[in-house]
Amino acid sequence: MKSIELKVARIGNSRGVRLPAESLRRYGIGAVVLMEERSDGLLLRTPGPGVEKLTWADTAREMAAESGAWNEWDSTTTDGLDDIPWTPGPSRHAADKKSRYTVKPRKAKPA
């Protein structure tokens, strides 16, 4: 998806943006739009139920009900990734950084 920079305009005590007519047509936006505040930004969507996503079990049932051949999916197992040698390298996770604190070895107790 392409990003479009929109200008924020003053509308009374509020602010607003103008949405391109092409986007309004593409997403079926009429007189009302819903805004959801999310952790990664704002989402504008049409009112009504969202698109229902299938579970893996539902997807498998629908695939089984289709009369199509699903053997093309087997080609993904021959992508050659199993033939590439892989050796684990150093971890690059932030949680795996070496601590600046060290543990001093204990002195042996005299017998």
N, C-alpha and C positions, 0 to 999 in steps of 0.2 A: 504494500500500500504506500502511496506517496503521501508526503506531508505537505500540508498547505498552511502557510502562515496567515492567520486572520487578525485583523485589527480589532481592538476592544474599543467600543464607542460608548459615550455617555448617554444614558437614557434615563432622564430624571435623576433620582438618587442612586440608581443602579448602573450597571454596565452590561453591555451585550455585544455579541458578535453576529455578523451576517454570514449565513451559510450559503454556499454556492447553490444555484438552482439545480445543477446537475446532480449534486449530492442529495438534495432533497428528493428528487425524482428516483434516484437509484435506491434509496433506503425507504421510500414510501412515507416520508415525513409530511404530515399535514399541519393542522392548526396547533397540535399539542405534541410535545416531546418530553420524555422523562430524562432527568439527569441523575446519575448515580455517582456519588463521591467514592473513589477507590484509593487504595494506597499508592497506586502508580499514576493517578490522574483522574480526570472526569470522563464519564461515559455518557453519551447522548444516545437514546434509543427510542423507538416508537413504543407507545403504550400497548399493553396486552402481554400475554404470556411470551416468554422468551422461547428460543428454539430448544426443544427437548433433546438432550443428548442421550444416546443409547449406551447401556452398560455393555461390557464385553460379552456377557451372556446373551443379551438381546441381539447384539451384532452377530454372534455365532449362529443364533437361531434364524435370523434373517438370511444369512449366507447359506445355511442349510436348506432353507425353503426355496431359494432361487434355483432355477434349473441350469444356471450357467456353470461353466467349468472354472474351478478355482485353482487349477493346477499351475497357473501362471505364477501364483504366489510362491511356489516351490523354487522358482528361479532365484529368489533372494537368498537361498541357502548356498548358492554357488557363486557368491559375489567375490570369492577369493580371499576374504578376510581371515579365514582359518589358516591359510598358507603363509601369512605374514608373521615372521618371528616377532614375538613381543617379550620384552623384559621390563619389569617394573622399574621405573626410575625413582628419583627422590620425590617425595610427596610435596605438592605445591599448595596444600590447604593452609589457610591462615591458622587453623586450630593446631596444626602440626609443627608450628614454629618452635625452635629450641628455646627452652626457658632460660632466662638470665640467672635463675637461681640454681645452685648446684647442691647436691647432697654430699656431705663430707663422710668419708668412711669412718666407721666407729673403731675406736681403739680396742684392741683385745684386752679382756679382763685378765689380771694376773691370777694364776692358779693357786 
